[in-house]
Amino acid sequence: MTRRAEALAVAVALVLAGAAGASGAWWLRGRRAVAPAAPAAATGVTAEDRDRDGRPDRWVERDARGAITLVREDQNRDGRADRMSVYVSGRPNRVDYDADLDGRFDHTDDLGADGRVLFTRVDADWNTVPERWVQFNAQGRETGEWVDPDQDTIPDRYRALDARGRVTEEGVDANGDGLYEVNRIFNQRWPADAPPVRIERDDDRDGVYERRETYTRDGRLKAVQIDTDGDGTRDRMTLFDAAGRVLKDGSDSDGDGYFELWRYPQADGSVRVAHDDDGDQDTDYWERPGAPAGWCALRCVTREP
């Protein structure tokens, strides 16, 4: 599955992963965020004063069997709970917390079986529709981020990160259809502030990248590959020199992945044309007037196409 197909699938999967079995959780039904049913009534709430200042700062709710179902904490000692842990089958399943301490929960951590954070969801405007999802690996490092600024439950931007926190891939869905029209790939051996090494474009939004652009470390366009018929195989490729001039332009008319015709623009405005009819990636012959000057080291066959 490409990143474009994952845009909508991941948005739903991330939320469902944290909502399963958790009371008060967020989840998506189709494309609309809805509130869950109220949790089962707890049989008792125990208040704790952990800092012994005479005011409760932790409240523990238990079910009829005595199992913990909910823990609320007042971590900044202002008398209001700013952290709430939801328990499922005796372990924390989800943690809601008030990151900016304004009295409203705006972040949710979905936890794995070992208690580590799998995903963090951010709902800064408290409308139950997250604007941002963050994915973490086993070491607690961020590995992916989805952003939904228009809050239609379909992420508009995606970023993948490596173990050092550097962006490896970035996708943009400009029209909110769940398909990334632009996908940027970054070379991890280049400096952190280097431009992408490749940009993929799906201008007709059919889920297939028709254009792939390759760049040098300093941002110069090096090559363009185009899939003109949308079958997933490139059938045209253009290479550029350091000044941005076309070095050669190849075309594959039969869709076998091999370029049987190459065009070489010359300084005088003419174009030399080479043919590779047997698909061995070696020029079989040149159209008249032949190869460019100084091209042939051993042999050059010139004939009419």
C-alpha positions in Angstrom: 0.0 0.0 0.0 1.4 3.4 -0.9 1.4 6.4 1.4 -1.5 7.9 -0.5 -3.7 4.8 0.3 -2.6 4.9 3.9 -3.8 8.4 4.5 -7.4 7.5 5.2 -6.8 4.0 6.4 -4.3 5.1 9.1 -6.5 7.9 10.3 -9.2 5.3 11.2 -6.8 2.6 12.4 -5.0 4.9 14.8 -8.2 6.0 16.5 -9.7 2.6 16.6 -6.6 1.1 18.1 -6.9 3.3 21.2 -10.7 3.2 21.4 -11.1 -0.5 21.5 -12.6 -1.3 24.9 -11.9 2.1 26.4 -14.6 4.2 27.9 -14.6 7.9 27.0 -12.4 7.2 24.0 -12.6 8.9 20.6 -13.3 6.9 17.5 -14.4 7.5 13.9 -17.6 6.2 12.4 -17.1 6.7 8.6 -15.9 10.2 8.4 -17.7 11.7 11.4 -16.4 11.8 15.0 -18.9 10.6 17.5 -18.9 10.3 21.3 -18.9 6.9 22.9 -21.5 5.5 25.3 -21.0 6.3 29.0 -18.8 3.9 30.9 -20.3 1.5 33.4 -20.9 3.0 36.8 -18.0 2.5 39.2 -18.8 1.0 42.6 -16.4 3.3 44.5 -14.0 6.1 44.2 -11.0 6.4 46.4 -9.4 9.8 46.9 -5.7 10.1 47.7 -3.5 12.9 49.0 -0.1 11.9 47.8 1.7 15.2 48.8 -0.1 15.4 52.1 -1.2 19.0 51.7 -4.7 18.2 52.8 -6.2 18.2 49.3 -6.9 15.1 47.2 -4.7 14.9 44.1 -5.6 11.4 42.9 -8.9 9.6 42.5 -9.2 5.9 41.7 -12.4 4.3 40.5 -13.1 0.5 40.7 -15.7 -1.8 39.3 -17.8 -4.3 41.2 -15.0 -6.7 41.2 -12.6 -4.2 42.6 -10.6 -3.8 39.4 -9.3 -0.3 38.6 -11.3 1.3 35.7 -10.2 4.9 35.9 -7.5 7.0 37.6 -7.7 10.8 37.6 -4.7 12.9 38.7 -4.2 16.5 39.6 -0.5 16.9 38.8 -0.2 20.7 39.1 -2.2 20.8 42.4 -4.8 23.3 41.2 -7.7 21.2 42.4 -8.6 19.9 38.9 -7.7 16.6 37.3 -5.4 17.2 34.4 -4.6 13.5 33.7 -7.0 10.6 33.3 -5.9 6.9 32.8 -8.5 4.5 31.5 -8.0 0.8 32.4 -9.1 -2.2 30.4 -8.6 -5.7 31.8 -6.5 -4.4 34.7 -4.0 -2.4 32.7 -3.9 1.2 31.4 -5.3 1.4 27.9 -5.5 5.1 27.3 -4.3 8.3 28.9 -6.1 11.6 28.4 -4.3 14.7 29.6 -4.4 18.5 29.6 -1.1 19.5 28.1 -1.6 23.3 28.3 -3.3 23.1 31.7 -6.3 25.1 30.7 -8.8 22.7 32.3 -9.6 20.7 29.2 -8.1 17.4 28.0 -6.4 18.0 24.6 -4.0 15.0 24.2 -4.6 11.3 24.3 -2.0 8.5 24.5 -3.0 5.1 23.2 -1.0 2.5 25.1 0.3 -1.0 24.2 0.1 -4.1 26.3 3.5 -3.2 27.9 2.3 0.3 28.8 4.4 2.2 26.2 2.8 4.9 24.1 1.8 3.7 20.6 0.1 6.8 19.4 -0.6 10.3 20.6 -3.7 12.1 19.4 -4.0 15.9 19.7 -7.4 17.7 19.9 -6.4 21.3 20.6 -9.9 22.7 20.1 -11.7 20.0 22.2 -14.2 19.0 19.4 -13.4 15.3 19.7 -11.8 15.3 16.2 -8.0 15.0 16.4 -5.9 17.5 14.4 -2.7 15.5 14.7 -1.6 11.8 15.2 1.9 10.8 16.2 3.2 7.3 16.1 6.1 6.0 18.3 8.4 3.0 18.1 9.4 0.6 20.9 12.1 3.1 22.1 9.6 5.9 22.3 10.9 7.8 19.3 8.5 9.4 16.9 8.3 7.5 13.6 5.3 9.0 11.9 3.0 12.0 12.0 -0.4 12.7 10.4 -1.9 16.2 10.4 -5.6 17.0 9.7 -5.9 20.9 9.9 -9.4 21.0 8.4 -10.6 18.2 10.7 -12.5 16.2 8.2 -10.9 13.0 9.7 -8.7 12.6 6.5 -5.0 13.5 7.1 -3.8 16.2 4.7 -0.1 15.7 5.5 2.0 12.8 6.5 5.7 12.5 7.6 7.8 9.5 8.3 10.9 9.8 10.5 14.0 7.7 11.1 15.6 6.7 14.4 17.4 10.1 14.5 14.2 12.0 14.1 14.9 13.1 10.5 12.1 13.1 8.0 12.4 10.3 5.4 9.2 10.8 3.6 6.5 13.5 3.4 3.1 13.3 1.7 0.6 16.1 0.9 -3.1 15.7 0.2 -4.2 19.2 -1.0 -7.8 18.5 -1.8 -8.7 16.1 1.1 -9.7 13.1 -1.1 -7.4 10.7 0.9 -4.8 10.5 -1.9 -1.4 12.2 -1.7 -0.8 14.3 -4.8 2.7 15.1 -3.8 5.2 12.7 -2.1 8.7 13.8 -1.1 11.5 11.3 -0.4 14.6 12.5 1.5 18.2 11.0 1.4 19.3 10.3 4.9 23.0 10.5 3.9 22.6 14.1 2.9 22.6 17.0 5.4 19.4 17.4 7.5 18.5 20.6 5.8 19.0 19.2 2.2 16.0 19.2 -0.2 14.2 16.0 -1.1 16.1 13.6 -3.4 12.8 12.6 -5.1 9.4 14.2 -5.6 6.5 12.0 -6.8 3.4 13.6 -8.3 -0.1 12.4 -9.0 -1.6 15.3 -10.8 -4.8 13.5 -11.9 -5.4 12.0 -8.5 -5.9 8.5 -9.6 -3.7 6.9 -7.0 -0.8 6.4 -9.4 2.3 8.7 -9.4 2.7 9.8 -13.1 5.7 11.9 -12.5 8.9 11.3 -10.5 11.5 14.0 -10.2 15.0 13.3 -8.9 17.2 16.1 -7.5 20.8 16.6 -6.5 21.9 17.5 -2.9 21.9 21.2 -3.8 18.3 21.0 -5.2 19.1 20.8 -8.9 16.7 18.8 -11.0 18.6 15.8 -12.3 16.0 13.6 -13.9 12.2 13.3 -14.6 10.4 10.0 -15.2 6.9 10.0 -16.5 4.2 7.3 -16.7 2.1 8.7 -19.5 -0.5 5.8 -19.6 -0.9 5.4 -15.8 0.1 1.7 -15.8 2.7 2.2 -13.1 5.7 1.8 -15.4 7.7 4.8 -16.6 7.7 5.2 -20.4 9.5 8.5 -20.7 12.7 9.8 -19.0 14.5 13.1 -19.3 18.0 13.7 -17.9 19.4 17.2 -17.3 22.9 18.7 -17.0 24.2 21.0 -14.2 22.9 24.1 -16.1 19.3 22.6 -16.4 19.7 21.7 -20.1 18.3 18.5 -21.4 21.0 15.9 -21.9 18.8 13.2 -23.4 15.2 12.2 -23.5 14.2 8.5 -23.7 10.8 6.9 -24.6 9.5 3.4 -24.2 6.6 2.8 -26.7 5.8 -0.8 -25.9 5.7 -0.6 -22.0 8.4 -3.2 -21.4 10.4 -0.9 -19.2 13.3 -0.4 -21.7 13.8 2.8 -23.7 14.1 1.9 -27.3 14.5 5.5 -28.5 16.8 8.3 -27.1 16.9 11.9 -28.3 20.0 14.0 -27.7 19.6 17.8 -28.1 22.7 19.6 -29.5 24.1 23.0 -29.0 23.2 24.1 -32.5 19.5 23.2 -32.0 19.6 19.9 -33.8 18.7 16.6 -32.2 20.5 13.3 -32.6 18.4 10.1 -32.3 19.6 6.7 -31.1 17.7 3.4 -31.2 17.8 0.3 -29.0 15.5 -2.1 -30.7 16.5 -5.3 -28.9 16.1 -3.9 -25.4 19.7 -4.7 -24.3 20.2 -1.1 -23.1 22.9 -0.6 -25.8 22.5 1.6 -28.8 21.9 -0.4 -32.0 22.0 2.4 -34.4 21.8 6.2 -34.9 19.5 8.0 -37.3 21.3 10.2 -39.8 23.4 12.3 -39.5 24.7 9.9 -36.8 26.0 10.1 -33.3 27.1 13.4 -31.7 30.8 14.3 -32.2 33.1 12.3 -30.0 30.4 9.9 -28.9 31.6 6.6 -30.4 34.6 4.9 -28.9 34.5 1.6 -30.7 31.6 1.5 -33.1 28.6 3.5 -34.3 26.1 2.3 -36.8 24.2 5.0 -38.7 21.1 4.2 -40.8 17.6 5.4 -41.6 15.0 4.6 -38.9 
